[in-house]
Amino acid sequence: MNKSMVTLTSNLTQEQRKQLCGLLGNVELTLLYKASVHGYNASAFHQRCDRQGPTLLVAYNSSGYIFGGYTSVDYTQSGRQITDEEAFLFSVEGEIPVCIKVNSGQYARLDDAGAPNFGQQLYFCYSNQPVVYHQGQNAYGVYKVRVNPFNFNPATLYGNDTQLNECEVYKVEQKKDPQISAKMKPWRNVQWTAKQRDELMKMIRNYKPMMTSVSRVRILMIGPVGAGKSSFFNSINSVFMGRMTSKAMSGSAGTSLTTQFRTYPVKDGREGKPLPFVLCDTMGLEEQSGAGLDIDDISSILQGHVPDRYKFNPMSPFQPDEQKACRPASLQEKIHCVVYVIDATKISLMSDQLEEKLAAIRKKVNSLGIPQMVLMTKVDEACPDVMEDLQNIYITSYIKTKVQEVSSRLGVPVSCVLPVKNYSQELELELNCDVLLLTAIQQMLNFADDYLDDIGPI
């Protein structure tokens, strides 16, 4: 029988497929290659998988491990080293798969005529045999794991059992949400008009905190490295300046670009007066202890003890000098609303360590009675329907699912989760983006008023 005519049946269960799709976003998996049908040789793999776009390789061994790797770059047998920032290895275990970034995207794989490989360290169907071969571990950086991030060994992906029972490769395609084409009713109502943008800007300009002792409310941004805290400030500043600005350092480095506590007032235009809020930017949270923002530092920030431009030291929390420590901070100096900034593309990959850190922070914020909300960033990267048209954000069921997921993981109500798109590559302002950003600020000011109203006159 012609192998190309054989109907291929996936070995993945429905639950396993759902878990893997959770790593990749709103995608569809189409089985291209099955080693038990097409053979374990490299030529059969390339015949079925070359020039197919993003692919997911799933291997199964005799010990019951299900593991593999994802690449967003075509196989073409070019003989070149491939840079792929989205490439990762995975192992399906428990409710959340273990996921390992491949070499931070550099030298993610060698695109030759041989066996599929990741980081030129882990080879599948090695030497045209049903085996996986691992020749080193220095190419891997842990992205989401439940093991020690400094001593992670890729062999744990497959329990040191190198014998494969099966190897499958799936084409990964972004899935269109049927609710978009059906023009379903939005699950949140937004007026995408210039009038709405102008009204939001007017409301923010005219806002006055409920207590006269507070001239500007202070909003603290907390989130993992690269989630978009600094980018959010730059985006809000851009909206009110009427042009793109880049006052706060932002980027996608593996460690936090923000190393100081910064308080960013926003001016109403170049010659305008400061607006009635200050965005406070912090060092990014990191998974491991002794890295990123310390929870004790957050406690000091919330209570108004940390000065602007204080440089964080992850190994030593902030210590106020004795004179200031004796004097309680004024209400003006304290934080009036806390905003967690979470990357929509990373919600399913959030590690246990990071979740525990966020839970500890929430507990501290709750004890001080400070309102909390979530900004879910990079929604366009998470969902192709939103990338195509930002007005789809409250129509697509995928973004609604992500809002519910982040609500559940962070323990905040769904109504307190706002998806936004920060400005990143754009050269000009865009109406839909402005409306989402300004709506988020409006909600933050409402929450700050709730806090001020609750504590009453002082």
C-alpha positions, 0 to 999 in steps of 0.5 A: 500500500502507498504510505502516502495514502494511509490514514494517520491516527494520532497517539495523543489523547484528547487531554494531551492534545489540549495540554499541548495546544495550551503551550502554543495558543489558539492552534490546530494540530494536523498529523504530517508524519508518523514514524511507525507508518513512514519509517524512522529514517530522516529522508521520510521525515523531510519528505513529509515535514519540509516546508510545512511551517511551524511544527510540533514533534511528539515522541513516545518511549517504552517507559510511557513518556510523551515528550518532544519539541516545537519549532516555528521555522520551516524545515528546508534542509538549508544546512544553516543554524536556525534562530527561533525564539519560539522553539522549546522542548516539552514533556507531558506530565500532570496538569501542566507540561514541563517546557524548556526554552531552547538556547534562548532562541539562538542555534535552536536547531541545525536545519540539515538533511539529518534527524530532527534536532533541538539545540544540536543536543537532542536528536530524534530518530537518531541514525535512522533508528527508533531512538532519541540521542542526547549529547549535552545539556548546555544549550537549554535554558529552563522556561517553565519547569517544576525542577531546579532551574540550574540543574535541569537535565533534558534526560528527565524529559524521557526518564533516561529511556532512549528507545522510542515506540513512536514519533509523530510530527504535527503541522501547527496552524493558527485557528480562526475563531468561528465566533468572529466570522459569525459576528457574535455579540461581544462578551464585553461592550466597547465603543471603538470610536474617536469620541470614546477615546476623547471622552476617556482622555477628558475623564482622566484629565479631570479626575480628582482623587477622593481625598484632598490630601492625595493630589495624584494616585499611585499605581504599582505595576508588578509582573514577570520579566518581559510582561510589558510593565514599562511598555504600558507606561510608554504606551500611556505616555504616547497616547497623551503626548500624541506621538510615540515615546520611549521614556521607560526602558522596555524590551524582551531581555531574559532578565529585568531591564528595570533595575530601579524603582521608578515613579513615572508621572504622565504629562498631558501633552508636551507643555501640559500639566501632570495628569492625576496619577503616577505609574510606579514601575518595578523590577520584574519578578523571576521564578528562582529565589534571590533573583528579580524583585523581592517580596519584602521590597514590594511590602516597602513600596506598598507602604510608601517607604521606597524613594524614586530611583532606588536601585533594587538588590535581589540579595538584600531587601530595601532598608529604610533609614531609622529616621524615616522608619519612625515616621509613617509614610503619608497617604500621598506616598503610599500605593493606591492600586496594584496592577499585575501585568501578565503576558497572554502568551505565557499564561499556560506556561506560568511556573509553580514558583512564579505562581507562589510568588504572586500568591504571596504578593497578593496576600500582602496586598490584601492585608493592606486593603489595596485594590488589585487588577490584572493587565493581560498584555500581548493579546495580538501575539496570543490570538491571530484574530486579534492581530488581524483586528483589535476590535475582535478582542471581546468577540473571540472565545480564545481571549475570553478563555485566557482572561478566565485562566489568568483570573483563576491562577491569580485569584482575581475576579474576571471583571478585574482582568483587562486585556490590552495591547501595548505599543511596541513596533508601531510608529503611529498611534492607533484608535483601537489600541488607545481605547483599550489603554485608556479604559485600563487607566480609567479602571485603575483610577476607579479602583484607587478611589475605592481604596481612598473611600474605604480608608476614609478621612485621615 
